[in-house]
Amino acid sequence: MSCDIRSILLDGLRAEAKGNIAKAKANVEVYLHQPVGIGEHPDVLGAIQEQLDIIAHEEERIEVLEKHFINHPNHPTEYPEYKSQEFR
């Protein structure tokens, strides 16, 4: 059995992003259902917006991983943009 460090690292990055999304969603649900119970957040709408920003950031991170690393060949010389003149 070989160790594919590339896959392990990419899977870890994606898992972390998905975990952060799940955490932010849970926070939004708490804010929506129990806004009076969040004493340290007097601005409930602002607190929800912060969580939505986290979700958007992590979704973008997943898209970048998939576009540039997961759905691409393993070696950078195989990337079309690497073969272009701007990278030489």
Backbone as CSV, one residue per row, in Angstrom:
resi,resn,N_x,N_y,N_z,CA_x,CA_y,CA_z,C_x,C_y,C_z
1,MET,0.851,-1.171,0.000,0.000,0.000,0.000,0.901,1.240,0.000
2,SER,0.681,2.131,-0.940,1.490,3.341,-1.015,0.734,4.504,-0.367
3,CYS,1.511,5.484,0.055,0.939,6.666,0.689,0.883,7.782,-0.345
4,ASP,-0.304,8.219,-0.684,-0.471,9.301,-1.645,-0.679,10.598,-0.873
5,ILE,0.427,11.250,-0.525,0.378,12.441,0.310,-0.444,13.550,-0.343
6,ARG,-0.398,13.643,-1.665,-1.162,14.667,-2.376,-2.653,14.514,-2.091
7,SER,-3.161,13.298,-2.242,-4.585,13.044,-1.999,-4.942,13.268,-0.540
8,ILE,-4.064,12.853,0.359,-4.318,13.030,1.786,-4.434,14.519,2.118
9,LEU,-3.522,15.325,1.600,-3.543,16.762,1.869,-4.769,17.430,1.256
10,LEU,-5.077,17.094,-0.001,-6.244,17.683,-0.648,-7.536,17.273,0.045
11,ASP,-7.629,16.000,0.440,-8.815,15.537,1.172,-8.943,16.257,2.509
12,GLY,-7.821,16.484,3.175,-7.835,17.195,4.444,-8.296,18.630,4.295
13,LEU,-7.819,19.300,3.252,-8.231,20.682,3.006,-9.727,20.773,2.715
14,ARG,-10.219,19.831,1.908,-11.643,19.826,1.577,-12.484,19.494,2.810
15,ALA,-12.020,18.542,3.608,-12.754,18.171,4.818,-12.815,19.338,5.811
16,GLU,-11.705,20.062,5.934,-11.699,21.220,6.831,-12.702,22.273,6.361
17,ALA,-12.728,22.547,5.062,-13.664,23.532,4.519,-15.108,23.094,4.755
18,LYS,-15.397,21.814,4.516,-16.762,21.312,4.732,-17.140,21.369,6.207
19,GLY,-16.184,21.105,7.085,-16.444,21.207,8.518,-16.742,22.633,8.936
20,ASN,-15.994,23.589,8.378,-16.241,24.998,8.679,-17.612,25.444,8.175
21,ILE,-18.028,24.906,7.030,-19.361,25.208,6.503,-20.431,24.663,7.445
22,ALA,-20.263,23.426,7.888,-21.249,22.820,8.793,-21.330,23.602,10.098
23,LYS,-20.208,24.031,10.613,-20.180,24.810,11.857,-20.898,26.152,11.675
24,ALA,-20.629,26.834,10.567,-21.273,28.124,10.302,-22.775,27.953,10.124
25,LYS,-23.195,26.883,9.429,-24.628,26.625,9.261,-25.297,26.395,10.613
26,ALA,-24.638,25.647,11.476,-25.197,25.393,12.806,-25.350,26.704,13.569
27,ASN,-24.358,27.567,13.475,-24.442,28.866,14.142,-25.610,29.691,13.614
28,VAL,-25.795,29.697,12.297,-26.913,30.442,11.712,-28.238,29.886,12.234
29,GLU,-28.375,28.580,12.296,-29.615,27.980,12.803,-29.872,28.396,14.243
30,VAL,-28.828,28.439,15.060,-28.990,28.886,16.445,-29.462,30.332,16.471
31,TYR,-28.817,31.177,15.675,-29.215,32.591,15.626,-30.653,32.754,15.161
32,LEU,-31.073,31.933,14.196,-32.433,32.045,13.667,-33.490,31.555,14.654
33,HIS,-33.149,30.530,15.432,-34.144,29.930,16.317,-34.071,30.424,17.753
34,GLN,-32.915,30.927,18.178,-32.752,31.393,19.557,-31.967,32.702,19.617
35,PRO,-32.375,33.733,18.905,-31.577,34.957,18.855,-31.411,35.638,20.208
36,VAL,-32.368,35.466,21.123,-32.256,36.102,22.436,-31.241,35.382,23.326
37,GLY,-30.933,34.153,22.988,-29.979,33.383,23.783,-28.529,33.659,23.435
38,ILE,-28.290,34.547,22.499,-26.921,34.859,22.073,-26.557,36.221,22.648
39,GLY,-26.207,36.246,23.918,-25.943,37.493,24.614,-24.759,38.275,24.095
40,GLU,-23.723,37.581,23.643,-22.535,38.293,23.161,-22.697,38.841,21.750
41,HIS,-23.845,38.608,21.121,-24.104,39.112,19.772,-25.378,39.955,19.754
42,PRO,-25.277,41.206,20.193,-26.483,42.039,20.164,-26.961,42.328,18.737
43,ASP,-26.049,42.267,17.782,-26.399,42.480,16.376,-26.559,41.112,15.715
44,VAL,-27.743,40.533,15.847,-27.991,39.189,15.336,-27.802,39.133,13.820
45,LEU,-28.290,40.141,13.107,-28.122,40.146,11.648,-26.647,40.194,11.266
46,GLY,-25.871,40.975,11.982,-24.431,41.049,11.719,-23.751,39.717,12.003
47,ALA,-24.179,39.050,13.078,-23.612,37.748,13.427,-23.949,36.707,12.359
48,ILE,-25.180,36.754,11.844,-25.573,35.828,10.769,-24.759,36.122,9.513
49,GLN,-24.588,37.400,9.192,-23.809,37.762,8.001,-22.374,37.249,8.106
50,GLU,-21.777,37.312,9.289,-20.419,36.781,9.480,-20.365,35.294,9.147
51,GLN,-21.383,34.567,9.572,-21.422,33.126,9.304,-21.649,32.850,7.812
52,LEU,-22.479,33.672,7.171,-22.687,33.519,5.726,-21.399,33.804,4.964
53,ASP,-20.628,34.769,5.432,-19.336,35.069,4.804,-18.377,33.885,4.934
54,ILE,-18.411,33.224,6.083,-17.570,32.035,6.273,-17.980,30.951,5.286
55,ILE,-19.287,30.721,5.148,-19.777,29.707,4.209,-19.332,30.033,2.790
56,ALA,-19.502,31.288,2.382,-19.112,31.690,1.025,-17.613,31.493,0.815
57,HIS,-16.805,31.860,1.792,-15.352,31.721,1.689,-14.955,30.248,1.551
58,GLU,-15.542,29.405,2.367,-15.189,27.977,2.341,-15.691,27.298,1.067
59,GLU,-16.863,27.701,0.567,-17.346,27.142,-0.704,-16.414,27.540,-1.845
60,GLU,-15.938,28.774,-1.809,-14.990,29.216,-2.832,-13.687,28.432,-2.730
61,ARG,-13.240,28.162,-1.511,-12.019,27.376,-1.316,-12.179,25.981,-1.929
62,ILE,-13.335,25.355,-1.723,-13.587,24.033,-2.300,-13.579,24.111,-3.825
63,GLU,-14.208,25.136,-4.388,-14.213,25.307,-5.848,-12.795,25.446,-6.395
64,VAL,-11.953,26.208,-5.718,-10.569,26.400,-6.162,-9.806,25.080,-6.091
65,LEU,-9.971,24.351,-5.000,-9.311,23.048,-4.873,-9.715,22.118,-6.013
66,GLU,-11.021,22.061,-6.279,-11.505,21.161,-7.319,-11.067,21.606,-8.708
67,LYS,-11.114,22.894,-8.961,-10.762,23.398,-10.286,-9.275,23.259,-10.580
68,HIS,-8.447,23.584,-9.614,-7.013,23.670,-9.880,-6.202,22.464,-9.429
69,PHE,-6.748,21.630,-8.550,-5.942,20.540,-8.017,-6.602,19.177,-8.079
70,ILE,-7.884,19.090,-7.729,-8.529,17.784,-7.658,-8.916,17.275,-9.034
71,ASN,-9.428,18.124,-9.887,-9.850,17.714,-11.227,-8.794,18.022,-12.281
72,HIS,-7.556,18.133,-11.849,-6.444,18.403,-12.749,-5.418,17.287,-12.638
73,PRO,-4.564,17.154,-13.625,-3.498,16.153,-13.544,-2.577,16.437,-12.347
74,ASN,-1.814,15.450,-11.964,-0.938,15.575,-10.798,0.278,16.457,-11.026
75,HIS,0.734,16.564,-12.236,1.982,17.281,-12.479,1.701,18.637,-13.110
76,PRO,2.304,19.706,-12.576,1.998,21.049,-13.095,2.345,21.251,-14.560
77,THR,3.271,20.489,-15.106,3.615,20.676,-16.513,2.493,20.210,-17.440
78,GLU,1.524,19.502,-16.901,0.386,19.052,-17.704,-0.716,20.105,-17.757
79,TYR,-0.626,21.126,-16.922,-1.637,22.164,-16.915,-1.508,23.001,-18.176
80,PRO,-2.608,23.277,-18.877,-2.532,24.097,-20.093,-1.937,25.474,-19.819
81,GLU,-2.290,26.070,-18.686,-1.773,27.403,-18.400,-0.263,27.388,-18.145
82,TYR,0.266,26.255,-17.674,1.706,26.147,-17.466,2.439,26.112,-18.801
83,LYS,1.804,25.502,-19.789,2.425,25.396,-21.111,2.396,26.719,-21.866
84,SER,1.548,27.650,-21.419,1.469,28.931,-22.112,2.715,29.750,-21.859
85,GLN,2.899,30.783,-22.643,4.098,31.610,-22.572,4.192,32.382,-21.259
86,GLU,3.082,32.672,-20.598,3.137,33.499,-19.402,3.851,32.804,-18.245
87,PHE,4.005,31.487,-18.285,4.685,30.773,-17.223,6.120,30.404,-17.586
88,ARG,6.600,30.831,-18.717,7.975,30.475,-19.118,8.900,31.630,-18.983
